[in-house]
Amino acid sequence: MYKALVACRAGVGSSLMLKIKTQQVIKEESFPIELEHASLDAVSSFNGELLITLVDVANELKASGIKKDIIGITSITNKAEIKEKLAAYIEKNT
């Protein structure tokens, strides 16, 4: 089971919507991922493997040297994109 954090700057709007869509994909595909949700302030104390966020935030996190796998999502309502990126992550890490 992978542990993932869905985060955005404030942890309220976009990340909550992304969490809902990601949770739907996880359930539909039976992906072995457990989700948490928070603001970017929680990233440093998160003890899971994967961060899921919007592309711009993902690029900032990667540039800052965060030592976690990071998935950047372009459209928070695009379940096909979320599915594709989660499937690729799982395939790469199994």
N, C-alpha and C positions, 0 to 999 in steps of 0.2 A: 504494500500500500504506500503510495506516494502522498506526501503532505504538501499542499500548495496554499499560498497566501495570495488572495486577490486584493490588490491595493491601488489606491490613487492618492493624489495629494491630500485631500481632505478626508477620504474614507467614507464619503456620504453618497454622492450621486452616481457618477460613472462607474465606480467600482462595485457599488451595490447592484446596478443593472448588469454589469459584467459577471458578477458572482451568480446571479439568478440564471443567466443564459448558460454559463459554464456548468452549473449544477444540473441543468436540464440535459446538456450533452453528456455529462458523466453518467447520469442515470440511464439515458437512452442507449448508450454504448457500453455500459457496465465497465467503465474505466476504473482502475484501482486508484482513485484519487480522492483524498479527503480535503475539503476546502475550509479555509478560514478567511476572514474578511477584516480589513483594517485600513488605516491611513498609512502613508509612507513612514511615519514615525515608528511603526511596529516592525519595519523590515530588519533593523539591526538586532532585534531580540527574537525574531522568528527562527524556530529550530527545524524547519522543514527543508525540503530540497528545491522547491520550485516557487518562483514568483510569477504571477500573471497580472499584467497591467496593460495600459494603452501603449502604443508604439513609442510616442514621444517620451513617456516616463521610462519605458524599458531602455531606451537609448541613453537616457541620463543615468540610470542605475548601472548599466554596463560601463559607461565612461567613468563612474565613480569607483569602480573596482569591486563591486559587490561580488562575493564568492558563492553565488547561488545560480542555478539555471534560471533564465528569465525568458518568458514568452511575452512578446508584444503583440497585442491585438489591434488591428486597424479599425474594425467596426464592432462595437460592443453588442450589437444585435445580430451579427452574422454567425449563426450557429455552424454553418459549413466551415468557416474559417477557424472557429474555435475547435471543432472536431478535428480538422486537418492538423492543426498545430499540436493538440494534445496527443493525437495518435502518433505523430512523428516523435514527440518527446518520449512516449512510452516505448516505442520501437527502439529508439536510440539507447534507452537505459535498461533494457531487459536482456 
